């Protein structure tokens, strides 16, 4: 094997995003997802990294950090945030490849929020310069940052923009990355049809090519979508496609990132022993030291699988620094905590957690989880008030969109009337549904009839 040629391919791919790095390793394209051949390929690749990267050189140092955080963050990511911040101080604007590698590392260390200004500046500059590959890589990072921050409508718009660029320039790999990310947004919202459609497209393209990053991500989408529709056995099936219980194997990027979903799927599908083993291993492997998000979900995994001390563990998780940076995860943890408190007949405390969870999940447009929170609150004796209050909770624009949707207009037709994109209309409707206590567009007309009888709309 020509190692120097392979490293050239790796270095080129490293500038194009995390999946491209995997695709550039030619033997890995044909390798099975696990086993001796896969391990051998990674060993050869990492020997190339060690041979050709000089830690004293900024570019080489960025590549080493990229390797450590993307390839094996569990074993090599300790101290990664400090390394990342030091390297950004000396990174220069005339080396976009170096900056992009550092930004990909920032994603795996859940620290993209620290570098948003730089990321926005690079997107604008590379786009204006006509550097399509760089611009698409950076747009993926912008989209991932939006997703983590709960700005899902912005994430969708960025993903659609990225897809249009990939079609214009013929970048199939990038196109499937954008589809995978769009699938995850849809899964979190409970839009199973959209999530599954994108996921199948990604799998059909990526699996024969052995692009493990994408096939892992497709399994993560399947797991989240199944959790959203309360199909916990299927969710657990997808979880174990990513990793076995109690394992965080090197180069399995989605294993640590999918920890919360894995544990929830295992607990709710009756695999409590496996859930506990996975939670214990996450703690023993040092995941909390790697990033604020991993600290949050590892603590939550301990609470979800605990017996007597669950309340104190939930309180510990929610009090962690940086928890507010991850609204979807934090709201789901509050939901699980509220469910546990209600089962323990601690009704007042349960309602406090569930009300906050419902508020955040509704704002996010995470409809299935919001519906669960609403049902738990009702079981805890909460009164939601008259239907008129639900109508009053909508913004003026949400009322306009809801009324037009109730007449049977499509999102595209509504957008044309209100000068909005169909995606923006869709995002508003995802927020409207839980506020009105419904789960589908078909129920919208009846809900509005009840609401407007109780409180006629004003300003619409």
C-alpha positions as CSV (number, residue, x, y, z in Angstrom):
1,X,0.0,0.0,0.0
2,X,1.3,3.5,-0.9
3,X,1.1,5.2,2.5
4,X,2.1,8.6,1.3
5,X,-0.6,8.5,-1.4
6,X,-3.2,7.5,1.2
7,X,-2.1,10.3,3.6
8,X,-2.5,12.8,0.7
9,X,-6.0,11.6,0.3
10,X,-6.7,11.8,4.0
11,X,-5.3,15.4,4.2
12,X,-7.5,16.4,1.3
13,X,-10.5,14.8,2.8
14,X,-9.9,16.3,6.2
15,X,-10.7,19.7,4.8
16,X,-14.0,18.5,3.4
17,X,-15.6,17.4,6.6
18,X,-15.8,14.3,8.9
19,X,-17.4,11.9,6.4
20,X,-15.1,12.7,3.6
21,X,-12.1,11.7,5.7
22,X,-13.6,8.2,6.0
23,X,-14.4,8.0,2.4
24,X,-10.9,9.0,1.3
25,X,-9.4,5.9,3.0
26,X,-9.7,3.7,-0.1
27,X,-9.5,0.3,1.7
28,X,-12.2,1.4,4.2
29,X,-14.7,1.9,1.4
30,X,-14.8,-1.8,0.8
31,X,-14.2,-2.9,4.3
32,X,-16.9,-4.3,6.6
33,X,-18.1,-2.0,9.3
34,X,-16.3,-4.0,12.0
35,X,-13.7,-6.7,12.4
36,X,-10.0,-7.2,11.8
37,X,-9.8,-5.6,8.4
38,X,-11.4,-2.4,9.7
39,X,-9.1,-2.3,12.7
40,X,-6.1,-2.9,10.4
41,X,-7.1,0.0,8.1
42,X,-7.4,2.4,11.0
43,X,-4.0,1.3,12.4
44,X,-2.4,2.0,9.0
45,X,-4.2,5.3,8.7
46,X,-3.1,6.4,12.2
47,X,0.5,5.5,11.5
48,X,0.3,7.8,8.5
49,X,-1.0,10.6,10.7
50,X,1.8,10.1,13.3
51,X,4.4,10.0,10.5
52,X,3.4,13.0,8.5
53,X,2.0,15.4,11.2
54,X,4.4,17.6,13.1
55,X,2.9,18.6,16.4
56,X,5.1,21.8,16.3
57,X,3.6,22.9,13.1
58,X,0.1,24.5,13.3
59,X,-1.3,22.5,10.4
60,X,0.1,19.3,11.7
61,X,-1.1,20.0,15.2
62,X,-4.7,20.7,13.9
63,X,-4.6,17.4,12.0
64,X,-3.6,15.5,15.1
65,X,-6.4,17.1,17.1
66,X,-8.8,16.3,14.3
67,X,-7.7,12.7,14.3
68,X,-8.0,12.4,18.1
69,X,-11.5,14.0,18.4
70,X,-13.0,12.6,15.2
71,X,-11.5,9.2,15.3
72,X,-11.3,8.3,18.9
73,X,-12.6,11.0,21.2
74,X,-13.2,8.6,24.1
75,X,-9.6,7.6,24.4
76,X,-7.8,10.6,23.0
77,X,-10.2,13.5,23.7
78,X,-9.2,14.2,27.3
79,X,-7.8,17.8,27.4
80,X,-9.2,18.4,23.9
81,X,-11.0,21.6,24.7
82,X,-7.8,23.1,26.1
83,X,-5.8,22.0,23.0
84,X,-8.5,23.4,20.7
85,X,-8.5,26.8,22.4
86,X,-4.7,27.0,22.3
87,X,-4.6,26.1,18.6
88,X,-7.3,28.6,17.6
89,X,-5.2,31.4,19.2
90,X,-2.4,30.7,16.7
91,X,-4.6,29.7,13.7
92,X,-4.4,32.2,10.9
93,X,-7.1,33.3,8.5
94,X,-4.9,32.4,5.4
95,X,-5.1,28.7,6.3
96,X,-8.8,27.8,6.0
97,X,-8.1,24.1,5.9
98,X,-6.4,24.3,9.4
99,X,-9.4,26.4,10.7
100,X,-11.9,23.9,9.3
101,X,-10.2,20.9,11.0
102,X,-10.2,22.8,14.3
103,X,-13.9,23.6,13.8
104,X,-14.7,19.9,13.1
105,X,-12.9,19.1,16.4
106,X,-15.0,21.8,18.1
107,X,-18.1,20.0,17.0
108,X,-16.9,16.7,18.5
109,X,-16.0,18.5,21.7
110,X,-19.5,20.2,21.7
111,X,-17.8,23.6,21.6
112,X,-18.9,25.1,18.3
113,X,-20.8,27.9,20.2
114,X,-17.5,29.3,21.2
115,X,-16.5,29.9,17.5
116,X,-19.7,31.1,15.8
117,X,-18.3,34.4,14.8
118,X,-15.3,32.8,13.1
119,X,-17.5,30.2,11.5
120,X,-19.8,32.8,10.1
121,X,-16.9,34.9,8.8
122,X,-15.3,31.8,7.1
123,X,-18.6,30.8,5.4
124,X,-19.0,34.3,3.9
125,X,-15.4,34.5,2.8
126,X,-15.1,31.0,1.3
127,X,-18.5,31.4,-0.5
128,X,-17.5,34.7,-2.0
129,X,-14.2,33.2,-3.1
130,X,-16.0,30.4,-4.9
131,X,-14.4,27.7,-2.8
132,X,-17.4,25.4,-3.0
133,X,-16.0,22.5,-1.1
134,X,-14.8,24.7,1.8
135,X,-18.1,26.5,1.9
136,X,-20.2,23.3,2.0
137,X,-18.0,21.9,4.9
138,X,-18.5,25.1,6.8
139,X,-22.3,25.1,6.1
140,X,-22.5,21.6,7.6
141,X,-20.8,23.0,10.8
142,X,-23.2,25.9,10.9
143,X,-26.1,23.4,10.6
144,X,-24.8,21.2,13.3
145,X,-24.4,24.2,15.6
146,X,-28.0,25.2,14.9
147,X,-29.1,21.7,15.7
148,X,-27.3,21.6,19.0
149,X,-28.6,25.0,20.0
150,X,-32.2,24.0,19.3
151,X,-32.5,26.4,16.3
152,X,-34.1,23.7,14.1
153,X,-35.8,26.0,11.6
154,X,-32.4,27.6,10.9
155,X,-30.8,24.2,10.7
156,X,-33.3,23.2,8.0
157,X,-32.8,26.3,6.0
158,X,-29.0,25.8,6.1
159,X,-29.4,22.1,5.2
160,X,-31.6,23.0,2.2
161,X,-29.0,25.6,1.1
162,X,-26.3,23.0,1.4
163,X,-28.3,20.5,-0.7
164,X,-28.8,23.1,-3.4
165,X,-25.0,23.7,-3.5
166,X,-24.2,20.0,-3.7
167,X,-26.6,19.6,-6.6
168,X,-25.1,22.6,-8.4
169,X,-21.5,21.4,-7.9
170,X,-22.0,17.6,-8.0
171,X,-20.9,16.7,-4.5
172,X,-22.7,13.4,-3.7
173,X,-20.9,12.8,-0.4
174,X,-21.8,16.2,1.0
175,X,-25.3,15.8,-0.3
176,X,-25.8,12.7,1.8
177,X,-24.3,14.4,4.9
178,X,-26.8,17.2,4.6
179,X,-29.6,14.7,4.1
180,X,-28.5,12.8,7.3
181,X,-28.6,16.0,9.3
182,X,-32.0,17.0,7.9
183,X,-33.2,13.5,8.8
184,X,-32.1,14.0,12.4
185,X,-33.9,17.4,12.7
186,X,-37.1,15.7,11.4
187,X,-36.6,12.8,13.8
188,X,-36.4,15.1,16.8
189,X,-39.5,16.8,15.6
190,X,-41.4,13.6,15.3
191,X,-41.7,13.8,11.5
192,X,-41.0,10.1,10.9
193,X,-41.9,10.1,7.2
194,X,-39.3,12.8,6.4
195,X,-36.7,11.3,8.8
196,X,-37.1,7.8,7.4
197,X,-37.1,9.0,3.8
198,X,-33.7,10.8,4.2
199,X,-32.3,8.0,6.3
200,X,-33.1,5.3,3.7
201,X,-31.5,7.4,0.9
202,X,-28.4,7.9,3.0
203,X,-28.1,4.2,3.9
204,X,-28.6,3.0,0.3
205,X,-25.8,5.2,-0.9
206,X,-23.4,4.9,2.1
207,X,-23.6,1.3,3.2
208,X,-22.2,-0.3,0.0
209,X,-19.4,2.2,0.1
210,X,-18.5,1.3,3.7
211,X,-18.8,5.0,4.9
212,X,-19.2,4.1,8.5
213,X,-19.7,7.7,9.7
214,X,-22.9,8.0,7.6
215,X,-24.3,4.5,8.3
216,X,-23.8,5.2,12.0
217,X,-25.6,8.5,11.7
218,X,-28.4,6.8,9.8
219,X,-28.8,4.3,12.7
220,X,-28.8,7.3,15.1
221,X,-31.6,8.9,13.1
222,X,-33.6,5.6,13.1
223,X,-33.2,5.4,16.9
224,X,-34.3,8.9,17.6
225,X,-37.3,8.6,15.2
226,X,-38.4,5.4,16.8
227,X,-38.1,7.0,20.3
228,X,-40.2,9.9,19.1
229,X,-43.0,7.5,18.1
230,X,-42.6,5.4,21.3
231,X,-41.4,2.4,19.3
232,X,-38.8,1.4,21.9
233,X,-38.0,-2.1,20.6
234,X,-37.1,-0.6,17.2
235,X,-35.2,2.2,18.9
236,X,-33.1,-0.3,20.8
237,X,-32.4,-2.3,17.6
238,X,-31.0,0.8,16.0
239,X,-29.0,1.6,19.2
240,X,-27.3,-1.8,19.1
241,X,-26.5,-1.3,15.4
242,X,-24.3,1.6,16.5
243,X,-22.6,-0.1,19.4
244,X,-23.1,-3.1,21.8
245,X,-24.2,-2.3,25.4
246,X,-21.3,-1.2,27.5
247,X,-19.0,-0.5,24.5
248,X,-17.5,2.7,23.2
249,X,-15.3,1.3,20.5
250,X,-12.7,3.5,18.8
251,X,-13.8,5.2,15.6
252,X,-17.5,4.7,16.4
253,X,-18.3,8.4,16.5
254,X,-22.0,8.0,17.2
255,X,-21.6,5.8,20.3
256,X,-20.8,8.6,22.7
257,X,-23.0,11.1,20.9
258,X,-26.0,8.8,21.1
259,X,-25.6,7.9,24.7
260,X,-28.9,9.5,25.9
261,X,-31.0,7.8,23.2
262,X,-29.3,4.5,23.8
263,X,-30.0,4.4,27.5
264,X,-33.6,5.6,27.0
265,X,-34.3,3.0,24.3
266,X,-32.8,0.3,26.5
267,X,-34.7,1.3,29.6
268,X,-38.1,1.6,27.9
269,X,-37.7,-1.6,25.9
270,X,-37.1,-3.7,29.0
271,X,-33.3,-3.9,28.7
272,X,-32.5,-2.3,32.1
273,X,-29.4,-4.4,32.8
274,X,-27.9,-3.4,29.4
275,X,-28.9,0.3,30.0
276,X,-27.1,0.2,33.4
277,X,-24.0,-1.4,31.9
278,X,-23.9,1.2,29.2
279,X,-24.3,4.1,31.7
280,X,-21.6,2.6,34.0
281,X,-19.2,2.2,31.1
282,X,-19.8,5.8,29.9
283,X,-18.8,7.0,33.4
284,X,-15.8,4.7,33.7
285,X,-14.6,5.7,30.2
286,X,-14.4,9.3,31.3
287,X,-17.0,10.8,28.9
288,X,-17.9,13.6,31.4
289,X,-14.4,15.0,31.1
290,X,-14.6,15.3,27.3
291,X,-17.3,17.9,26.8
292,X,-20.1,19.7,28.6
293,X,-22.8,17.8,26.6
294,X,-21.2,14.4,27.3
295,X,-21.0,15.4,31.0
296,X,-24.8,16.2,30.9
297,X,-25.9,13.0,29.1
298,X,-23.6,10.8,31.1
299,X,-25.0,12.2,34.4
300,X,-28.5,11.7,33.0
301,X,-27.8,8.1,32.0
302,X,-26.8,7.4,35.7
303,X,-30.1,9.0,36.8
304,X,-32.2,7.1,34.3
305,X,-30.8,3.7,35.4
306,X,-30.7,4.4,39.1
307,X,-32.9,2.9,41.7
308,X,-33.0,4.8,45.1
309,X,-30.9,7.8,44.4
310,X,-32.4,8.9,41.1
311,X,-33.7,12.3,42.2
312,X,-30.3,13.5,43.5
313,X,-28.7,12.2,40.3
314,X,-31.2,14.1,38.1
315,X,-30.6,17.3,40.2
316,X,-26.8,16.8,39.6
317,X,-27.3,16.5,35.9
318,X,-29.5,19.6,35.6
319,X,-27.1,21.7,37.7
320,X,-24.1,21.0,35.5
321,X,-22.4,24.0,34.0
322,X,-23.4,24.4,30.3
323,X,-26.6,22.3,30.5
324,X,-28.6,25.3,29.2
325,X,-26.5,25.1,26.0
326,X,-28.2,21.9,25.0
327,X,-32.0,22.6,25.3
328,X,-33.3,19.5,23.7
329,X,-31.3,17.1,25.9
330,X,-32.0,19.2,29.0
331,X,-35.7,19.2,28.4
332,X,-35.8,15.5,27.8
333,X,-33.9,15.0,31.1
334,X,-36.5,17.1,32.9
335,X,-39.2,15.1,31.3
336,X,-37.7,11.8,32.5
337,X,-37.1,13.3,35.9
338,X,-40.7,14.5,36.1
339,X,-42.0,11.1,35.1
340,X,-39.9,9.5,37.9
341,X,-41.2,12.0,40.4
342,X,-44.8,11.5,39.5
343,X,-44.4,7.7,39.8
344,X,-43.0,8.4,43.3
345,X,-46.1,10.5,44.1
346,X,-44.1,13.7,44.4
347,X,-46.7,15.5,42.4
348,X,-45.7,19.1,43.1
349,X,-42.0,18.5,42.2
350,X,-43.0,16.5,39.2
351,X,-45.1,19.3,37.9
352,X,-42.3,21.8,38.2
353,X,-40.0,19.7,36.0
354,X,-42.7,18.8,33.5
355,X,-43.9,22.3,33.1
356,X,-40.4,23.5,32.2
357,X,-39.9,20.5,29.9
358,X,-43.2,21.2,28.1
359,X,-42.3,24.8,27.6
360,X,-38.9,24.1,26.1
361,X,-40.1,21.1,24.0
362,X,-43.0,23.2,22.7
363,X,-40.7,26.1,21.7
364,X,-38.3,23.7,20.0
365,X,-41.1,22.0,18.0
366,X,-40.3,18.6,19.5
367,X,-43.9,17.5,19.3
368,X,-43.8,13.9,20.5
369,X,-41.8,14.8,23.7
370,X,-44.0,17.8,24.3
371,X,-47.1,15.5,24.0
372,X,-45.5,13.1,26.6
373,X,-44.9,16.1,28.9
374,X,-48.4,17.3,28.5
375,X,-49.8,13.8,29.2
376,X,-47.6,13.4,32.3
377,X,-48.8,16.9,33.6
378,X,-52.4,15.9,33.1
379,X,-51.7,12.7,35.1
380,X,-50.2,14.8,37.8
381,X,-53.4,16.8,38.0
382,X,-52.3,19.9,36.0
383,X,-55.1,21.9,34.4
384,X,-54.3,23.5,31.1
385,X,-57.1,26.0,31.1
386,X,-59.7,26.8,28.5
387,X,-59.2,26.3,24.8
388,X,-59.2,30.1,24.4
389,X,-56.0,30.3,26.4
390,X,-54.3,27.9,23.9
391,X,-55.3,30.3,21.1
392,X,-54.0,33.3,23.0
393,X,-50.6,31.5,23.4
394,X,-50.0,31.6,19.7
395,X,-48.1,34.4,18.1
396,X,-49.9,36.5,15.5
397,X,-48.0,34.8,12.7
398,X,-48.8,31.3,14.2
399,X,-52.5,32.2,14.2
400,X,-52.3,33.3,10.6
401,X,-50.6,30.1,9.5
402,X,-52.9,27.9,11.6
403,X,-56.0,29.4,10.1
404,X,-54.7,29.1,6.6
405,X,-53.6,25.5,7.2
406,X,-57.0,24.6,8.6
407,X,-58.6,25.6,5.2
408,X,-56.5,22.9,3.5
409,X,-53.8,25.1,2.0
410,X,-50.4,23.4,1.6
411,X,-47.2,24.9,3.2
412,X,-46.1,26.2,-0.2
413,X,-49.5,28.0,-0.7
414,X,-49.4,29.4,2.8
415,X,-45.9,30.6,2.3
416,X,-46.8,32.4,-1.0
417,X,-49.6,34.2,0.8
418,X,-47.5,35.3,3.8
419,X,-44.2,35.7,1.9
420,X,-42.6,32.9,3.9
421,X,-40.7,29.8,2.8
422,X,-42.5,26.4,3.1
423,X,-39.9,25.3,5.6
424,X,-40.7,28.3,7.8
425,X,-44.4,27.5,7.6
426,X,-43.6,24.0,8.6
427,X,-41.6,25.1,11.6
428,X,-44.4,27.3,12.8
429,X,-46.9,24.5,12.5
430,X,-44.7,22.2,14.6
431,X,-44.9,24.8,17.3
432,X,-48.6,25.3,16.9
433,X,-49.6,21.7,17.4
434,X,-48.5,21.2,21.0
435,X,-49.8,24.6,22.0
436,X,-53.3,23.5,20.8
437,X,-53.0,20.1,22.2
438,X,-53.1,18.2,18.9
439,X,-50.8,15.9,17.1
440,X,-51.8,16.2,13.4
441,X,-52.8,18.7,10.8
442,X,-56.1,16.8,10.4
443,X,-57.1,17.9,13.9
444,X,-56.3,21.6,13.3
445,X,-59.7,22.7,12.1
446,X,-61.6,21.2,15.1
447,X,-59.0,22.7,17.5
448,X,-59.3,26.2,15.9
449,X,-63.1,26.0,16.0
450,X,-63.0,25.3,19.8
451,X,-60.4,27.9,20.4
452,X,-62.0,30.7,18.4
453,X,-65.4,30.1,20.0
454,X,-63.7,30.6,23.4
455,X,-61.5,33.5,22.3
456,X,-62.0,35.2,18.9
457,X,-58.7,36.0,17.2
458,X,-57.6,39.6,17.1
459,X,-55.2,41.1,14.6
460,X,-55.5,38.2,12.2
